[in-house]
Amino acid sequence: NTIIRLYFYKVFPFFLLISFMKIRILIFSLLFLCWNNLNEDTRIELLFNSPISFDSPKKQSSSKVGKSLLNLIDGANNTIHFAIYGMRNQPKILDALIRAKKRGVSILGVVDKDIYNNNYYSDTNELIKLIDYIKSDYDSDIKNAGFVKEYNYKPYWGKPSGFNGPPSIVGYSIDDKTAIISVQASKEKISFTGDIMHNKFFVFDNEIIWTGSTNISDSGTGGYNANVSALIKSKEIASLYIEEFNQMYYQGKYHNSKRVSSNLIKYNKNSDVNVYFSPQTKVLSDKIIPLIEASTESINVSVFFLTHKDVTGALIEAKRRG
């Protein structure tokens, strides 16, 4: 069987799985697939952003992914639902949302906040002020802060001198007599400041989805960083995004308090789509690592940071088996 799976984790909040015939391809990144065999009511288009032509973060939203989002906002007729990390230095996108609001489009949004009610991106509060109907995970973070215990584990391998954060240790065997031990820690002591609501998706008129790795920022939609976004036209897939959005917006369920809301969507005999949202779906352990372990020819990895020990270990084992 051909299996084409595209996964996102944490920073990558959406998971798309499509099964076809005769080829196996693993794409481990913030990626989508444009495939013509889906039914005529469904379209999936990939948008890659190359940072080569951008020498610094830009306010203009002039990247391919930025322009696509602007066009969708300006074309919305009835509703816009969005869940984004925040907003920074993207006045054209903010102005487009304001125009949509003025012409009667219902706009609901969710952003990230920490336990101090702050967001890393400088224009998030302005977005909240001007659009009105925007909520955050602040209350969820405050609730979770009461259950966080200080990290007191003292492993055999101590952290580097002068580093006060909790040590993270990874060990890998080279042969029967040799191993690599890596110990790392942050310079400053780490304390809980809130879980991160790191989604990046918009749903327009309950039918069109804009999603992927791109933040609404001068370095994201502004074009400075390499990113990929996808445009999906599908009422069925959009309904799953709206279900995920409603858990956060109306029920106040964020992070691990969200229920699993995945669903298999059948388009025809040869094409299925699965939708997964994190972190409630155990995508790394149940999806990505088994794919790495089953790979026989190649694995291509494109991520901002690789910090998961089990994924790293699975990749090392894959390299060893050739």
C-alpha positions in Angstrom: 0.0 0.0 0.0 1.0 3.6 -0.7 1.1 5.5 2.6 1.6 9.2 2.6 1.5 10.6 6.1 2.1 14.2 7.1 2.4 15.1 10.7 2.7 18.1 13.1 3.5 18.0 16.8 3.2 20.7 19.4 4.6 23.5 17.3 2.9 21.5 14.6 -0.7 21.2 15.7 -2.3 19.5 12.9 -1.9 16.0 11.5 -2.9 14.9 8.0 -2.8 11.2 6.9 -3.6 10.2 3.4 -3.4 6.6 2.2 -2.9 5.6 -1.5 -1.3 2.7 -3.5 2.2 1.5 -4.2 4.6 4.1 -2.8 5.7 4.9 0.7 6.8 8.4 1.5 7.4 9.9 4.9 7.5 13.6 5.3 8.4 14.6 8.8 7.8 18.3 9.0 5.2 21.0 8.8 3.9 19.7 5.5 0.8 19.2 3.6 0.0 17.4 0.3 -1.7 18.7 -2.8 -3.5 15.7 -4.3 -5.8 15.7 -7.2 -7.5 12.4 -6.4 -9.6 14.0 -3.7 -13.2 14.7 -4.6 -14.1 17.8 -6.5 -15.3 19.6 -3.4 -11.9 19.3 -1.8 -8.7 21.1 -2.6 -5.3 21.0 -0.8 -2.6 23.4 -1.8 0.9 23.7 -0.4 2.6 27.0 0.0 6.3 27.0 0.7 8.1 30.1 1.9 11.7 30.5 1.0 13.5 33.1 3.2 16.2 33.7 0.6 14.7 36.9 -0.7 14.1 38.4 2.8 17.1 39.8 4.5 15.2 40.8 7.7 11.8 40.4 9.3 9.1 42.4 7.3 5.9 44.2 8.2 4.4 43.9 4.7 3.1 40.3 4.8 4.6 40.1 1.3 5.5 36.4 1.5 3.5 33.8 -0.4 2.0 32.5 2.8 1.3 36.1 4.0 -0.4 37.1 0.8 -2.5 33.9 0.8 -3.8 34.7 4.3 -4.6 38.3 3.4 -6.6 37.2 0.4 -8.6 34.7 2.4 -9.4 37.3 5.1 -10.5 39.8 2.5 -12.6 37.1 0.8 -14.5 35.9 3.9 -18.2 36.4 3.7 -19.7 35.2 7.0 -17.3 33.8 9.6 -13.6 33.6 10.6 -12.4 31.4 13.3 -8.7 31.4 14.2 -6.3 29.9 16.8 -2.8 31.5 16.7 0.1 31.9 19.0 -0.1 35.7 18.8 0.6 38.6 16.4 3.7 40.8 15.9 4.3 43.5 13.4 1.8 42.5 10.8 -0.4 45.6 10.3 -1.8 44.5 7.0 -3.2 41.3 8.5 -4.6 43.2 11.4 -6.2 45.8 9.1 -7.7 43.0 7.0 -9.4 41.5 10.1 -10.7 45.0 11.0 -12.1 45.4 7.5 -13.8 42.0 7.7 -15.3 42.9 11.1 -16.7 46.2 9.7 -18.4 44.5 6.8 -20.2 42.1 9.2 -18.0 39.0 9.3 -18.2 37.2 12.6 -14.6 36.8 14.0 -13.8 34.6 16.9 -10.2 33.9 18.0 -7.9 32.1 20.5 -4.4 33.2 21.4 -1.7 32.1 23.9 -1.2 33.8 27.3 1.1 32.8 30.2 0.3 32.9 33.9 1.1 36.6 33.9 -1.5 37.2 31.2 1.3 38.1 28.7 2.0 37.0 25.2 5.4 36.9 23.6 4.3 38.7 20.5 4.0 42.5 20.9 0.8 43.2 19.0 -1.4 40.4 20.5 -3.1 42.7 23.0 -3.9 45.2 20.2 -5.4 42.3 18.2 -7.6 41.4 21.3 -8.6 45.1 21.7 -9.6 45.7 18.1 -11.3 42.4 17.3 -13.1 42.0 20.7 -14.1 38.3 20.6 -10.8 36.7 21.4 -10.0 34.4 24.3 -6.8 32.8 25.6 -5.5 29.9 27.7 -4.7 32.1 30.6 -7.3 30.6 33.0 -6.1 27.1 32.0 -2.5 28.0 32.7 -3.4 29.5 36.1 -5.3 26.3 37.0 -2.4 24.1 35.9 0.2 26.2 37.8 -1.2 24.9 41.0 -0.3 21.3 40.1 3.2 22.0 39.0 5.9 20.6 41.3 9.5 21.7 41.4 11.9 19.6 39.5 14.1 17.9 42.1 15.5 14.9 40.2 19.2 14.5 40.7 20.6 12.2 38.0 24.0 10.4 38.3 25.4 12.6 35.5 25.5 16.2 36.9 24.6 19.3 34.9 27.4 21.5 33.6 29.0 24.0 36.0 27.2 27.4 36.1 23.9 26.0 34.6 21.0 26.2 37.0 18.1 24.6 35.0 17.1 21.0 35.3 19.5 18.6 33.6 18.4 16.7 30.5 20.4 13.5 29.8 20.6 11.4 26.7 22.7 8.3 26.4 23.3 6.2 23.3 25.3 3.0 22.9 27.9 3.0 20.1 28.9 -0.7 20.6 29.1 -3.1 23.5 31.8 -1.1 25.2 31.2 2.5 24.2 28.4 5.0 24.8 27.8 8.7 24.3 26.4 10.6 27.3 25.0 14.1 26.7 24.0 16.4 29.5 22.4 19.8 28.9 20.7 22.4 31.1 19.6 26.0 30.8 21.6 28.8 32.2 18.7 30.0 34.4 16.4 28.0 36.6 13.2 27.1 34.8 9.8 27.6 36.3 6.4 27.1 34.9 5.0 30.1 33.2 2.2 28.4 31.3 1.5 25.8 28.6 1.8 27.1 25.0 -1.2 27.3 22.7 0.8 27.1 19.6 -1.8 26.6 16.9 -1.7 28.4 13.6 -5.0 28.0 11.8 -7.8 30.0 10.4 -11.1 28.7 9.2 -13.1 30.8 6.7 -16.9 30.4 6.2 -16.7 26.9 7.7 -15.1 25.6 4.6 -11.6 26.9 3.9 -8.6 26.3 6.2 -5.3 28.1 6.3 -2.8 26.3 8.5 0.8 25.1 8.9 4.0 26.2 10.6 3.7 30.0 9.9 3.2 32.4 12.8 1.4 35.7 12.3 4.6 37.7 12.7 7.2 39.7 10.8 9.4 36.6 10.7 6.6 34.3 9.8 4.0 35.7 7.5 6.5 38.5 7.0 8.7 35.9 5.1 12.0 36.0 7.0 11.8 32.3 8.3 11.4 29.2 6.2 7.8 28.0 6.6 5.1 26.0 4.9 1.4 26.6 4.9 -1.5 24.8 3.4 -4.9 25.9 2.0 -7.6 23.3 2.4 -11.0 23.6 0.9 -13.2 21.0 2.6 -16.3 21.4 4.7 -15.6 18.0 6.4 -12.1 18.9 7.4 -13.2 22.4 8.4 -15.8 20.9 10.8 -13.0 19.1 12.6 -11.1 22.3 13.0 -14.2 24.1 14.3 -14.7 21.3 16.8 -11.2 21.7 18.0 -11.7 25.5 18.2 -14.9 25.2 20.1 -13.3 23.1 22.8 -11.0 26.0 23.5 -13.2 29.0 22.9 -16.6 27.8 24.4 -15.5 25.0 26.8 -12.3 26.5 28.1 -10.5 23.2 27.3 -6.8 23.7 26.3 -3.8 21.5 26.0 -4.2 18.1 27.6 -7.7 18.8 28.9 -9.0 18.7 25.3 -10.6 15.5 24.2 -9.3 13.6 21.2 -11.3 14.7 18.2 -9.9 12.9 15.2 -12.0 11.5 12.5 -11.4 9.4 9.3 -12.8 11.1 6.3 -13.3 9.0 3.2 -13.2 10.6 -0.2 -13.2 7.6 -2.5 -11.9 4.0 -2.6 -8.3 5.0 -2.7 -8.0 8.0 -0.5 -8.6 8.6 3.2 -7.7 11.6 5.4 -7.1 11.5 9.2 -7.0 14.6 11.2 -5.2 14.8 14.5 -4.6 17.7 17.0 -2.0 17.8 19.7 -1.2 17.4 22.5 -4.2 15.2 23.3 -3.3 12.8 20.5 0.0 10.9 21.2 1.4 11.6 17.8 5.1 11.2 18.5 4.8 7.8 20.3 1.9 6.4 18.4 2.5 7.8 14.9 5.8 9.3 14.1 8.2 6.9 15.9 6.5 3.8 14.4 7.0 5.4 11.0 10.6 6.0 11.7 11.0 2.4 12.9 9.3 1.0 9.8 11.3 3.1 7.3 13.5 1.1 4.9 15.0 3.6 2.5 15.1 7.2 3.6 13.9 9.7 6.2 13.9 13.5 5.6 13.7 15.7 8.7 13.0 19.4 8.7 12.3 20.9 12.1 13.3 24.1 14.0 14.6 22.1 17.0 14.8 18.4 17.7 14.5 17.9 21.4 12.6 14.7 21.8 14.8 11.9 23.1 12.8 9.0 21.7 12.5 10.5 18.3 16.3 11.1 18.3 16.9 7.6 19.4 14.6 6.2 16.7 16.5 8.2 14.1 19.8 7.0 15.3 18.6 3.4 15.1 17.3 4.0 11.6 20.7 5.3 10.5 22.4 2.2 12.0 20.2 -0.2 10.1 21.2 1.6 6.9 
